[in-house]
Amino acid sequence: VLLSIGEAHGLERGEMMAAFADPALRSEVERLEAHAQRIGVQGVPFFIINNRYAVSGAQPATSWAQALPPMIADLRKAG
């Protein structure tokens, strides 16, 4: 199924099969999945900003416009 979806979007079947078989890539995906579980990710989308802030779910632009300025100010203070 994934190969068909990839091909429908212009990806090469051989390249996808090589990626699926790559042990280094598999290890990296497993590492990222474990990290997501540790920090409580339970669905997508889930945004992690500078490893300090987490925003779960699709948020409207107005929510981002309110949330980002204090985050940016805090990050600037932290250096």
N, C-alpha and C positions, 0 to 999 in steps of 0.2 A: 504494500500500500504506500509506504513512504517513498519508494523508488518511483512509483507512478506519479505521485504528487510532485516530487522533485522534477521529473521529466516534463511534466505539464507546465512547470515554471522555468524551464530552460536549463536545468542542471543535467550534467552528463551522468548516465547510469554507472559507467565504470568508475568515475570519480567518487560517486556516492557509495558504491560498494567498497571501494578502498577505504573511505573514511569510516564506514561501519566496522570494517575489519581491523582498523588501526588500534593496537593496544594502548598506545600513548594517548590517543584521543579519547578512548573509552575511559581510561584512568582519570583524565581531566574532567570529563562529564560526571563521573561518579564523585569526584572530589567536590565539584560545584554543587551537586545534588545534596551531599552530606552537609555542606556549609549552609545551604538554604534551609535544610531541616533544623539545624542547630539554632538558627536565628529566627525560626518560627514562620517561615514562608509556607503558606497553605494554599496559595492559588496565584494565578496570574491575571493581570499584570501586577508586579511587585517591584517597586523602585527602591534601590539602595543608593543613597547619596553620600559619597566620601566615607563609606563605612561607619557613618554616624547617625544617619537618619533613614527611616524606612517609611514608605508610603504604600499602602496596600490598596489594590483595586484601581479601576479607571476613575480618574478625578477630572472634574471639569476645569477648564482653564482658569476660572475665577478662584478655585481652591488653590491651584498652583501659584497664582499671582499673589495670594495671601501668604502661602507657606514659604515660598522661596526667599523673600527678602530677609526674614529673621534667620533662616538657615545660613544664608550667605554672610550676614553680619557676624554670626557666631563663628563660622569657619575663619573669617578674617581675623577675629580676635584671637583665635587659637593658633593662628600663624600657619 
